[in-house]
Amino acid sequence: MKKIIFIGVLAHLLVGCVSHAPSIPEGYEGPVAFVQDTEYRIDEGKADIFYLDAIDGRRISNSRHRSRMASLNQGNRLTTVLQENKVESGLRILTIVGRTEYAMPARSMVGTVYEVKGDVSIELKENAGYIIRGELAEDGSKVWIEDQSNGEVLEIIEVEGPSKLNFFQK
């Protein structure tokens, strides 16, 4: 059992070594929209984070990864770093995620981690603002993107029933 926990914690820590691309390709100078990530704080060491993970299939630097890096060596203190991503305007496929995040890898191994994610196709308007929000719960989870100017939900990814990750998915 100790070996399984060690392997799980080691894999969890190594995820922080993966590099992610910026949200705007290098050298791009065209029109952009802005996509803001959010969180729902549960306690000092745990939060549900709702974030942009990929644009047109290209993984980007994201709030989950940045929060994990900011929380290293702080014990049970989760420091969330919520990004506002510049994204090329126009029709885009955005991968949005809602996931429970813990400050301590060991706590995530024994705690409940909910996750919901999916791709949404959306026409991003130049200079417009968008917000990723969500809800994670035992009876169902969802993540959505809304227009910042009026709160209108534009696209939603929803899972009915539990969206818990198993030990090896955490």
Secondary structure by P-SEA (a helix, b strand, c coil): caaaaaaaaaaaaacccbbbbccccccccccbbbbbbbbbbccccbbbbbbcccccccccccaaaaaaaaacccccccbbbbbbccccccccccccbbbbbbccaaaaaabbbbbbbbbbbbbccccbbbbbbbccccccccccccccccccccbbbbbccccccccccc
